[in-house]
Amino acid sequence: MTGASERINFAKIKKVIEYPDFLDVQVQSFQEFFQLETAASSRTNEGLFKVFAENFPISDSRENFVLNFIDYHVDPPKYTVDECIDR
């Protein structure tokens, strides 16, 4: 075989890619989805609120009963992060 292919060595490249704070990305996504810090009357049609709003009202097959969505509430965690780690 004639004409060997040229080998390129990328090991000497010193440029380091800065990665985003992945935990912060997850936390921010969680907060946007649940809108827990937003007052119930001020929630926008996004995230969990949007999912509920798009799927309600729910009625039975004979349309005798209707289940409407008014609002949602998420209780605070039962255990702290440290308590969960200890368990």
Gaussian input, Z-matrix of N, CA and C with variables (Angstrom, degrees):
# hf/3-21g

backbone

0 1
 N
 C     1     B1
 C     2     B2     1     A1
 N     3     B3     2     A2     1     D1
 C     4     B4     3     A3     2     D2
 C     5     B5     4     A4     3     D3
 N     6     B6     5     A5     4     D4
 C     7     B7     6     A6     5     D5
 C     8     B8     7     A7     6     D6
 N     9     B9     8     A8     7     D7
 C    10    B10     9     A9     8     D8
 C    11    B11    10    A10     9     D9
 N    12    B12    11    A11    10    D10
 C    13    B13    12    A12    11    D11
 C    14    B14    13    A13    12    D12
 N    15    B15    14    A14    13    D13
 C    16    B16    15    A15    14    D14
 C    17    B17    16    A16    15    D15
 N    18    B18    17    A17    16    D16
 C    19    B19    18    A18    17    D17
 C    20    B20    19    A19    18    D18
 N    21    B21    20    A20    19    D19
 C    22    B22    21    A21    20    D20
 C    23    B23    22    A22    21    D21
 N    24    B24    23    A23    22    D22
 C    25    B25    24    A24    23    D23
 C    26    B26    25    A25    24    D24
 N    27    B27    26    A26    25    D25
 C    28    B28    27    A27    26    D26
 C    29    B29    28    A28    27    D27
 N    30    B30    29    A29    28    D28
 C    31    B31    30    A30    29    D29
 C    32    B32    31    A31    30    D30
 N    33    B33    32    A32    31    D31
 C    34    B34    33    A33    32    D32
 C    35    B35    34    A34    33    D33
 N    36    B36    35    A35    34    D34
 C    37    B37    36    A36    35    D35
 C    38    B38    37    A37    36    D36
 N    39    B39    38    A38    37    D37
 C    40    B40    39    A39    38    D38
 C    41    B41    40    A40    39    D39
 N    42    B42    41    A41    40    D40
 C    43    B43    42    A42    41    D41
 C    44    B44    43    A43    42    D42
 N    45    B45    44    A44    43    D43
 C    46    B46    45    A45    44    D44
 C    47    B47    46    A46    45    D45
 N    48    B48    47    A47    46    D46
 C    49    B49    48    A48    47    D47
 C    50    B50    49    A49    48    D48
 N    51    B51    50    A50    49    D49
 C    52    B52    51    A51    50    D50
 C    53    B53    52    A52    51    D51
 N    54    B54    53    A53    52    D52
 C    55    B55    54    A54    53    D53
 C    56    B56    55    A55    54    D54
 N    57    B57    56    A56    55    D55
 C    58    B58    57    A57    56    D56
 C    59    B59    58    A58    57    D57
 N    60    B60    59    A59    58    D58
 C    61    B61    60    A60    59    D59
 C    62    B62    61    A61    60    D60
 N    63    B63    62    A62    61    D61
 C    64    B64    63    A63    62    D62
 C    65    B65    64    A64    63    D63
 N    66    B66    65    A65    64    D64
 C    67    B67    66    A66    65    D65
 C    68    B68    67    A67    66    D66
 N    69    B69    68    A68    67    D67
 C    70    B70    69    A69    68    D68
 C    71    B71    70    A70    69    D69
 N    72    B72    71    A71    70    D70
 C    73    B73    72    A72    71    D71
 C    74    B74    73    A73    72    D72
 N    75    B75    74    A74    73    D73
 C    76    B76    75    A75    74    D74
 C    77    B77    76    A76    75    D75
 N    78    B78    77    A77    76    D76
 C    79    B79    78    A78    77    D77
 C    80    B80    79    A79    78    D78
 N    81    B81    80    A80    79    D79
 C    82    B82    81    A81    80    D80
 C    83    B83    82    A82    81    D81
 N    84    B84    83    A83    82    D82
 C    85    B85    84    A84    83    D83
 C    86    B86    85    A85    84    D84
 N    87    B87    86    A86    85    D85
 C    88    B88    87    A87    86    D86
 C    89    B89    88    A88    87    D87
 N    90    B90    89    A89    88    D88
 C    91    B91    90    A90    89    D89
 C    92    B92    91    A91    90    D90
 N    93    B93    92    A92    91    D91
 C    94    B94    93    A93    92    D92
 C    95    B95    94    A94    93    D93
 N    96    B96    95    A95    94    D94
 C    97    B97    96    A96    95    D95
 C    98    B98    97    A97    96    D96
 N    99    B99    98    A98    97    D97
 C   100   B100    99    A99    98    D98
 C   101   B101   100   A100    99    D99
 N   102   B102   101   A101   100   D100
 C   103   B103   102   A102   101   D101
 C   104   B104   103   A103   102   D102
 N   105   B105   104   A104   103   D103
 C   106   B106   105   A105   104   D104
 C   107   B107   106   A106   105   D105
 N   108   B108   107   A107   106   D106
 C   109   B109   108   A108   107   D107
 C   110   B110   109   A109   108   D108
 N   111   B111   110   A110   109   D109
 C   112   B112   111   A111   110   D110
 C   113   B113   112   A112   111   D111
 N   114   B114   113   A113   112   D112
 C   115   B115   114   A114   113   D113
 C   116   B116   115   A115   114   D114
 N   117   B117   116   A116   115   D115
 C   118   B118   117   A117   116   D116
 C   119   B119   118   A118   117   D117
 N   120   B120   119   A119   118   D118
 C   121   B121   120   A120   119   D119
 C   122   B122   121   A121   120   D120
 N   123   B123   122   A122   121   D121
 C   124   B124   123   A123   122   D122
 C   125   B125   124   A124   123   D123
 N   126   B126   125   A125   124   D124
 C   127   B127   126   A126   125   D125
 C   128   B128   127   A127   126   D126
 N   129   B129   128   A128   127   D127
 C   130   B130   129   A129   128   D128
 C   131   B131   130   A130   129   D129
 N   132   B132   131   A131   130   D130
 C   133   B133   132   A132   131   D131
 C   134   B134   133   A133   132   D132
 N   135   B135   134   A134   133   D133
 C   136   B136   135   A135   134   D134
 C   137   B137   136   A136   135   D135
 N   138   B138   137   A137   136   D136
 C   139   B139   138   A138   137   D137
 C   140   B140   139   A139   138   D138
 N   141   B141   140   A140   139   D139
 C   142   B142   141   A141   140   D140
 C   143   B143   142   A142   141   D141
 N   144   B144   143   A143   142   D142
 C   145   B145   144   A144   143   D143
 C   146   B146   145   A145   144   D144
 N   147   B147   146   A146   145   D145
 C   148   B148   147   A147   146   D146
 C   149   B149   148   A148   147   D147
 N   150   B150   149   A149   148   D148
 C   151   B151   150   A150   149   D149
 C   152   B152   151   A151   150   D150
 N   153   B153   152   A152   151   D151
 C   154   B154   153   A153   152   D152
 C   155   B155   154   A154   153   D153
 N   156   B156   155   A155   154   D154
 C   157   B157   156   A156   155   D155
 C   158   B158   157   A157   156   D156
 N   159   B159   158   A158   157   D157
 C   160   B160   159   A159   158   D158
 C   161   B161   160   A160   159   D159
 N   162   B162   161   A161   160   D160
 C   163   B163   162   A162   161   D161
 C   164   B164   163   A163   162   D162
 N   165   B165   164   A164   163   D163
 C   166   B166   165   A165   164   D164
 C   167   B167   166   A166   165   D165
 N   168   B168   167   A167   166   D166
 C   169   B169   168   A168   167   D167
 C   170   B170   169   A169   168   D168
 N   171   B171   170   A170   169   D169
 C   172   B172   171   A171   170   D170
 C   173   B173   172   A172   171   D171
 N   174   B174   173   A173   172   D172
 C   175   B175   174   A174   173   D173
 C   176   B176   175   A175   174   D174
 N   177   B177   176   A176   175   D175
 C   178   B178   177   A177   176   D176
 C   179   B179   178   A178   177   D177
 N   180   B180   179   A179   178   D178
 C   181   B181   180   A180   179   D179
 C   182   B182   181   A181   180   D180
 N   183   B183   182   A182   181   D181
 C   184   B184   183   A183   182   D182
 C   185   B185   184   A184   183   D183
 N   186   B186   185   A185   184   D184
 C   187   B187   186   A186   185   D185
 C   188   B188   187   A187   186   D186
 N   189   B189   188   A188   187   D187
 C   190   B190   189   A189   188   D188
 C   191   B191   190   A190   189   D189
 N   192   B192   191   A191   190   D190
 C   193   B193   192   A192   191   D191
 C   194   B194   193   A193   192   D192
 N   195   B195   194   A194   193   D193
 C   196   B196   195   A195   194   D194
 C   197   B197   196   A196   195   D195
 N   198   B198   197   A197   196   D196
 C   199   B199   198   A198   197   D197
 C   200   B200   199   A199   198   D198
 N   201   B201   200   A200   199   D199
 C   202   B202   201   A201   200   D200
 C   203   B203   202   A202   201   D201
 N   204   B204   203   A203   202   D202
 C   205   B205   204   A204   203   D203
 C   206   B206   205   A205   204   D204
 N   207   B207   206   A206   205   D205
 C   208   B208   207   A207   206   D206
 C   209   B209   208   A208   207   D207
 N   210   B210   209   A209   208   D208
 C   211   B211   210   A210   209   D209
 C   212   B212   211   A211   210   D210
 N   213   B213   212   A212   211   D211
 C   214   B214   213   A213   212   D212
 C   215   B215   214   A214   213   D213
 N   216   B216   215   A215   214   D214
 C   217   B217   216   A216   215   D215
 C   218   B218   217   A217   216   D216
 N   219   B219   218   A218   217   D217
 C   220   B220   219   A219   218   D218
 C   221   B221   220   A220   219   D219
 N   222   B222   221   A221   220   D220
 C   223   B223   222   A222   221   D221
 C   224   B224   223   A223   222   D222
 N   225   B225   224   A224   223   D223
 C   226   B226   225   A225   224   D224
 C   227   B227   226   A226   225   D225
 N   228   B228   227   A227   226   D226
 C   229   B229   228   A228   227   D227
 C   230   B230   229   A229   228   D228
 N   231   B231   230   A230   229   D229
 C   232   B232   231   A231   230   D230
 C   233   B233   232   A232   231   D231
 N   234   B234   233   A233   232   D232
 C   235   B235   234   A234   233   D233
 C   236   B236   235   A235   234   D234
 N   237   B237   236   A236   235   D235
 C   238   B238   237   A237   236   D236
 C   239   B239   238   A238   237   D237
 N   240   B240   239   A239   238   D238
 C   241   B241   240   A240   239   D239
 C   242   B242   241   A241   240   D240
 N   243   B243   242   A242   241   D241
 C   244   B244   243   A243   242   D242
 C   245   B245   244   A244   243   D243
 N   246   B246   245   A245   244   D244
 C   247   B247   246   A246   245   D245
 C   248   B248   247   A247   246   D246
 N   249   B249   248   A248   247   D247
 C   250   B250   249   A249   248   D248
 C   251   B251   250   A250   249   D249
 N   252   B252   251   A251   250   D250
 C   253   B253   252   A252   251   D251
 C   254   B254   253   A253   252   D252
 N   255   B255   254   A254   253   D253
 C   256   B256   255   A255   254   D254
 C   257   B257   256   A256   255   D255
 N   258   B258   257   A257   256   D256
 C   259   B259   258   A258   257   D257
 C   260   B260   259   A259   258   D258

   B1=1.4394
   B2=1.5200
   B3=1.2557
   B4=1.4562
   B5=1.5097
   B6=1.3306
   B7=1.4699
   B8=1.5129
   B9=1.3090
   B10=1.4679
   B11=1.5269
   B12=1.3181
   B13=1.4652
   B14=1.5255
   B15=1.3139
   B16=1.4611
   B17=1.5235
   B18=1.3158
   B19=1.4549
   B20=1.5320
   B21=1.3214
   B22=1.4582
   B23=1.5183
   B24=1.3287
   B25=1.4558
   B26=1.5281
   B27=1.3314
   B28=1.4602
   B29=1.5302
   B30=1.3049
   B31=1.4572
   B32=1.5215
   B33=1.3088
   B34=1.4584
   B35=1.5265
   B36=1.3112
   B37=1.4624
   B38=1.5209
   B39=1.3227
   B40=1.4642
   B41=1.5213
   B42=1.3056
   B43=1.4616
   B44=1.5328
   B45=1.3115
   B46=1.4576
   B47=1.5245
   B48=1.2988
   B49=1.4617
   B50=1.5181
   B51=1.3215
   B52=1.4578
   B53=1.5209
   B54=1.3173
   B55=1.4512
   B56=1.5237
   B57=1.3158
   B58=1.4710
   B59=1.5275
   B60=1.2973
   B61=1.4609
   B62=1.5293
   B63=1.3284
   B64=1.4650
   B65=1.5247
   B66=1.3195
   B67=1.4569
   B68=1.5239
   B69=1.3229
   B70=1.4617
   B71=1.5285
   B72=1.3267
   B73=1.4684
   B74=1.5274
   B75=1.3331
   B76=1.4624
   B77=1.5269
   B78=1.3366
   B79=1.4681
   B80=1.5209
   B81=1.3250
   B82=1.4640
   B83=1.5297
   B84=1.3238
   B85=1.4596
   B86=1.5253
   B87=1.3310
   B88=1.4658
   B89=1.5252
   B90=1.3402
   B91=1.4625
   B92=1.5244
   B93=1.3273
   B94=1.4656
   B95=1.5264
   B96=1.3232
   B97=1.4584
   B98=1.5252
   B99=1.3370
   B100=1.4651
   B101=1.5236
   B102=1.3300
   B103=1.4646
   B104=1.5308
   B105=1.3342
   B106=1.4610
   B107=1.5244
   B108=1.3286
   B109=1.4619
   B110=1.5247
   B111=1.3258
   B112=1.4600
   B113=1.5246
   B114=1.3144
   B115=1.4684
   B116=1.5243
   B117=1.3191
   B118=1.4678
   B119=1.5234
   B120=1.3117
   B121=1.4690
   B122=1.5242
   B123=1.3338
   B124=1.4631
   B125=1.5230
   B126=1.3183
   B127=1.4621
   B128=1.5205
   B129=1.3310
   B130=1.4605
   B131=1.5238
   B132=1.2977
   B133=1.4625
   B134=1.5316
   B135=1.3309
   B136=1.4619
   B137=1.5212
   B138=1.3128
   B139=1.4590
   B140=1.5140
   B141=1.3325
   B142=1.4622
   B143=1.5225
   B144=1.3183
   B145=1.4638
   B146=1.5332
   B147=1.3220
   B148=1.4676
   B149=1.5266
   B150=1.3386
   B151=1.4705
   B152=1.5224
   B153=1.3335
   B154=1.4657
   B155=1.5243
   B156=1.3134
   B157=1.4654
   B158=1.5296
   B159=1.3300
   B160=1.4646
   B161=1.5267
   B162=1.3284
   B163=1.4646
   B164=1.5192
   B165=1.2839
   B166=1.4612
   B167=1.5136
   B168=1.2827
   B169=1.4566
   B170=1.5304
   B171=1.3150
   B172=1.4603
   B173=1.5200
   B174=1.3269
   B175=1.4687
   B176=1.5187
   B177=1.3284
   B178=1.4580
   B179=1.5240
   B180=1.3233
   B181=1.4641
   B182=1.5239
   B183=1.3120
   B184=1.4693
   B185=1.5281
   B186=1.3147
   B187=1.4641
   B188=1.5289
   B189=1.3179
   B190=1.4629
   B191=1.5279
   B192=1.3322
   B193=1.4588
   B194=1.5188
   B195=1.3203
   B196=1.4592
   B197=1.5222
   B198=1.3248
   B199=1.4580
   B200=1.5243
   B201=1.3327
   B202=1.4601
   B203=1.5201
   B204=1.3113
   B205=1.4628
   B206=1.5219
   B207=1.3238
   B208=1.4606
   B209=1.5214
   B210=1.3174
   B211=1.4554
   B212=1.5258
   B213=1.3099
   B214=1.4595
   B215=1.5263
   B216=1.3254
   B217=1.4633
   B218=1.5241
   B219=1.3193
   B220=1.4582
   B221=1.5257
   B222=1.3253
   B223=1.4649
   B224=1.5272
   B225=1.3222
   B226=1.4725
   B227=1.5243
   B228=1.3342
   B229=1.4627
   B230=1.5228
   B231=1.3233
   B232=1.4635
   B233=1.5263
   B234=1.3385
   B235=1.4575
   B236=1.5239
   B237=1.3307
   B238=1.4609
   B239=1.5254
   B240=1.3216
   B241=1.4604
   B242=1.5250
   B243=1.3218
   B244=1.4704
   B245=1.5257
   B246=1.3263
   B247=1.4642
   B248=1.5255
   B249=1.3056
   B250=1.4701
   B251=1.5260
   B252=1.3147
   B253=1.4674
   B254=1.5228
   B255=1.3350
   B256=1.4651
   B257=1.5229
   B258=1.3105
   B259=1.4625
   B260=1.4966
   A1=108.21
   A2=113.80
   A3=118.13
   A4=110.22
   A5=116.29
   A6=121.11
   A7=112.46
   A8=117.32
   A9=121.55
   A10=109.58
   A11=116.08
   A12=120.02
   A13=109.63
   A14=114.86
   A15=120.74
   A16=109.64
   A17=116.17
   A18=121.74
   A19=108.51
   A20=115.98
   A21=121.19
   A22=108.18
   A23=116.34
   A24=121.82
   A25=108.83
   A26=117.17
   A27=122.22
   A28=111.84
   A29=118.29
   A30=121.77
   A31=112.58
   A32=117.94
   A33=120.59
   A34=112.91
   A35=117.78
   A36=120.48
   A37=108.36
   A38=116.58
   A39=121.56
   A40=112.87
   A41=118.80
   A42=121.34
   A43=109.46
   A44=115.34
   A45=121.18
   A46=108.74
   A47=115.49
   A48=120.62
   A49=108.30
   A50=116.25
   A51=119.77
   A52=108.97
   A53=114.91
   A54=121.06
   A55=109.75
   A56=116.60
   A57=118.13
   A58=110.01
   A59=116.06
   A60=121.21
   A61=106.98
   A62=116.36
   A63=120.81
   A64=112.63
   A65=117.79
   A66=120.12
   A67=110.11
   A68=116.80
   A69=120.78
   A70=110.70
   A71=116.90
   A72=120.75
   A73=109.89
   A74=117.33
   A75=121.90
   A76=111.55
   A77=116.28
   A78=120.76
   A79=110.40
   A80=116.73
   A81=120.48
   A82=110.76
   A83=117.36
   A84=121.10
   A85=110.93
   A86=116.84
   A87=122.26
   A88=110.52
   A89=116.50
   A90=120.82
   A91=111.66
   A92=116.95
   A93=119.93
   A94=110.98
   A95=117.35
   A96=120.90
   A97=111.80
   A98=117.34
   A99=120.87
   A100=114.10
   A101=118.12
   A102=122.77
   A103=111.05
   A104=117.15
   A105=121.54
   A106=112.59
   A107=117.43
   A108=120.35
   A109=112.32
   A110=116.83
   A111=121.42
   A112=109.49
   A113=115.81
   A114=119.87
   A115=109.27
   A116=116.74
   A117=121.44
   A118=111.81
   A119=117.48
   A120=120.50
   A121=112.30
   A122=117.85
   A123=121.72
   A124=113.51
   A125=118.54
   A126=120.75
   A127=110.73
   A128=115.00
   A129=120.68
   A130=109.28
   A131=116.01
   A132=122.03
   A133=109.32
   A134=115.57
   A135=122.53
   A136=109.14
   A137=116.30
   A138=121.83
   A139=113.96
   A140=115.42
   A141=121.75
   A142=111.55
   A143=116.56
   A144=120.63
   A145=110.17
   A146=116.84
   A147=121.32
   A148=110.98
   A149=116.96
   A150=120.80
   A151=110.27
   A152=116.19
   A153=119.59
   A154=111.30
   A155=117.37
   A156=121.13
   A157=111.51
   A158=117.14
   A159=120.60
   A160=112.63
   A161=118.21
   A162=121.12
   A163=114.47
   A164=117.59
   A165=121.98
   A166=109.02
   A167=120.64
   A168=128.59
   A169=111.71
   A170=114.45
   A171=122.37
   A172=106.98
   A173=115.49
   A174=118.79
   A175=109.53
   A176=115.85
   A177=120.09
   A178=109.24
   A179=116.05
   A180=120.47
   A181=112.99
   A182=117.48
   A183=120.79
   A184=112.13
   A185=114.97
   A186=122.38
   A187=112.60
   A188=115.38
   A189=120.78
   A190=111.11
   A191=115.16
   A192=120.40
   A193=109.65
   A194=115.16
   A195=120.99
   A196=108.52
   A197=115.37
   A198=121.41
   A199=107.64
   A200=116.02
   A201=121.32
   A202=110.72
   A203=115.37
   A204=121.87
   A205=108.26
   A206=116.15
   A207=120.77
   A208=109.80
   A209=116.31
   A210=120.84
   A211=108.66
   A212=116.81
   A213=120.71
   A214=109.75
   A215=114.72
   A216=121.59
   A217=108.15
   A218=116.57
   A219=121.50
   A220=107.51
   A221=116.10
   A222=120.92
   A223=110.41
   A224=116.83
   A225=119.31
   A226=110.12
   A227=117.32
   A228=119.76
   A229=112.39
   A230=115.45
   A231=121.15
   A232=110.86
   A233=116.76
   A234=122.06
   A235=109.83
   A236=116.24
   A237=121.05
   A238=108.99
   A239=116.17
   A240=120.73
   A241=109.84
   A242=116.89
   A243=120.31
   A244=111.95
   A245=117.16
   A246=120.31
   A247=110.91
   A248=117.04
   A249=120.70
   A250=110.88
   A251=116.48
   A252=119.99
   A253=110.21
   A254=116.67
   A255=120.89
   A256=112.21
   A257=117.61
   A258=121.05
   A259=108.50
   D1=131.51
   D2=179.01
   D3=-108.31
   D4=153.36
   D5=176.72
   D6=71.41
   D7=69.89
   D8=178.83
   D9=-62.67
   D10=143.44
   D11=-179.20
   D12=-72.61
   D13=147.07
   D14=-178.56
   D15=-76.23
   D16=134.66
   D17=-179.45
   D18=-98.26
   D19=128.91
   D20=-179.90
   D21=-105.50
   D22=129.17
   D23=-178.79
   D24=-103.40
   D25=115.46
   D26=179.21
   D27=-94.61
   D28=0.02
   D29=-176.19
   D30=-67.94
   D31=-20.65
   D32=-176.56
   D33=-90.66
   D34=-1.27
   D35=-179.78
   D36=-73.45
   D37=124.61
   D38=-175.59
   D39=-97.37
   D40=-8.70
   D41=-176.97
   D42=-65.58
   D43=122.86
   D44=-178.38
   D45=-103.86
   D46=131.58
   D47=178.50
   D48=-82.76
   D49=130.55
   D50=176.69
   D51=-87.78
   D52=124.91
   D53=-179.32
   D54=-93.98
   D55=148.04
   D56=176.12
   D57=-70.01
   D58=163.65
   D59=175.82
   D60=-74.97
   D61=99.87
   D62=-173.23
   D63=-63.95
   D64=-33.61
   D65=176.83
   D66=-65.09
   D67=-41.20
   D68=178.66
   D69=-63.88
   D70=-37.12
   D71=177.58
   D72=-62.09
   D73=-43.45
   D74=178.84
   D75=-64.66
   D76=-45.19
   D77=-178.65
   D78=-63.94
   D79=-43.61
   D80=179.88
   D81=-64.03
   D82=-41.02
   D83=177.76
   D84=-62.31
   D85=-43.02
   D86=177.58
   D87=-59.75
   D88=-46.72
   D89=-178.46
   D90=-64.48
   D91=-39.46
   D92=178.77
   D93=-68.46
   D94=-36.78
   D95=-178.59
   D96=-68.74
   D97=-46.51
   D98=-176.04
   D99=-86.99
   D100=-24.63
   D101=-178.61
   D102=51.87
   D103=45.34
   D104=-175.65
   D105=-70.43
   D106=-31.44
   D107=-179.03
   D108=-81.61
   D109=-5.96
   D110=-178.40
   D111=-94.02
   D112=137.28
   D113=176.87
   D114=-62.44
   D115=146.62
   D116=-176.77
   D117=-55.57
   D118=-37.42
   D119=-178.45
   D120=-75.37
   D121=-15.16
   D122=-176.57
   D123=-105.84
   D124=2.25
   D125=-177.64
   D126=-65.56
   D127=139.59
   D128=178.21
   D129=-89.97
   D130=166.50
   D131=-178.08
   D132=-80.60
   D133=65.74
   D134=-179.59
   D135=-139.29
   D136=162.86
   D137=173.36
   D138=60.60
   D139=-138.36
   D140=-177.26
   D141=-61.45
   D142=-38.27
   D143=178.52
   D144=-59.61
   D145=-42.28
   D146=179.41
   D147=-65.29
   D148=-40.90
   D149=179.04
   D150=-59.82
   D151=-47.35
   D152=178.44
   D153=-64.47
   D154=-44.91
   D155=-177.13
   D156=-62.76
   D157=-35.19
   D158=-179.50
   D159=-75.47
   D160=-24.37
   D161=-175.16
   D162=-103.85
   D163=-2.11
   D164=177.86
   D165=-115.25
   D166=153.77
   D167=3.34
   D168=-76.51
   D169=155.19
   D170=176.58
   D171=-112.82
   D172=130.94
   D173=179.12
   D174=-126.24
   D175=157.83
   D176=178.85
   D177=-75.09
   D178=172.83
   D179=-174.98
   D180=-63.50
   D181=-28.81
   D182=179.07
   D183=-94.48
   D184=-0.48
   D185=-179.51
   D186=57.55
   D187=36.68
   D188=174.11
   D189=-84.96
   D190=-31.95
   D191=-176.71
   D192=-125.01
   D193=144.04
   D194=178.84
   D195=-131.51
   D196=133.52
   D197=176.95
   D198=-109.41
   D199=115.09
   D200=-178.95
   D201=-100.11
   D202=150.90
   D203=174.72
   D204=-96.75
   D205=125.30
   D206=178.08
   D207=-106.77
   D208=-53.66
   D209=-177.81
   D210=-165.95
   D211=171.01
   D212=175.29
   D213=-131.11
   D214=157.57
   D215=179.14
   D216=-139.40
   D217=134.53
   D218=177.72
   D219=-113.19
   D220=120.67
   D221=179.07
   D222=-70.10
   D223=152.58
   D224=176.07
   D225=-65.56
   D226=157.96
   D227=-178.86
   D228=-61.64
   D229=147.18
   D230=-179.72
   D231=-72.65
   D232=-34.31
   D233=-177.90
   D234=-122.39
   D235=150.98
   D236=175.87
   D237=-78.00
   D238=170.03
   D239=178.21
   D240=-61.33
   D241=-43.97
   D242=-179.81
   D243=-62.76
   D244=-39.96
   D245=177.96
   D246=-64.16
   D247=-37.47
   D248=178.27
   D249=-67.23
   D250=-39.11
   D251=178.66
   D252=-65.06
   D253=-40.43
   D254=179.58
   D255=-65.56
   D256=-31.02
   D257=-178.70
   D258=-73.08

